[in-house]
């Protein structure tokens, strides 16, 4: 496979980090972006140390101006972006009884609008064969959990965006797909105040047919497949990767 330019948002830790490392091992040039600068630089350095090609670029997906500027810079240097992994996301627990406009907006702004902000400026230059992968969630497909109404709303919106973009850009040979992870062992799931918290494995494992949380690498491998020519006739789909928890 030719060296592609791959942009990953939220790639300093978790699923984004695993995806960046997977594309790096694949021989692609990986543009590692995050608000976490030290973590993002470390990922780019790890890819280069392993003989791959990578750079770190700070990016807060809440900024249209910064997303536009980064994409313009990448287009100027590489011609176009070949793969976008729209991954950056937050999942703060908020009971609906305590929901404010600000908290609701924050989650939709990062988890839904933030994906659009990197995809929108990149599309005009993207070439046939290019691919976009967005991170949804089982909470956007088939599942609910207490105190996640805002998150489910954003992740359902991501699926609508995937389906709409896939149809609108199929004629140009640009594929758009998503992954809906179940419970994956990352900060978003495990940190106090986030998603399930430190006891996530104990809480969730009894309901998961495979009996365990997933690892970020088990999502990254699916992302890498969706971006590959092995998935050349696959567009507008959301692949559920959850150890059998939901029907997808
Ligand atoms: P994580 O918390 O480990 O990583 C999220 C990354 O997004 C971090 O690097 C963080 O700095 C970055 N980020 C947050 N806000 C940002 C912003 N405004 N601008 C740029 N970057 C920002 O979480 P993760 O589990 O790796 O999640 C990755 C994606 O997968 C998210 O979209 C998440 O909703 C989705 N997901 C995760 C799970 C899970 O169980 N972990 C399940 C379903 C879906």
Boltz pocket constraint, residues with backbone or C-beta under 6 A from the ligand:
constraints:
  - pocket:
      binder: B
      contacts: [[A, 9], [A, 10], [A, 11], [A, 12], [A, 13], [A, 14], [A, 15], [A, 16], [A, 33], [A, 34], [A, 35], [A, 36], [A, 59], [A, 60], [A, 61], [A, 62], [A, 86], [A, 87], [A, 88], [A, 89], [A, 90], [A, 91], [A, 110], [A, 114], [A, 135], [A, 136], [A, 137], [A, 138], [A, 179], [A, 180], [A, 181], [A, 182], [A, 183], [A, 184], [A, 185], [A, 186], [A, 187], [A, 188], [A, 189]]
      max_distance: 6.0
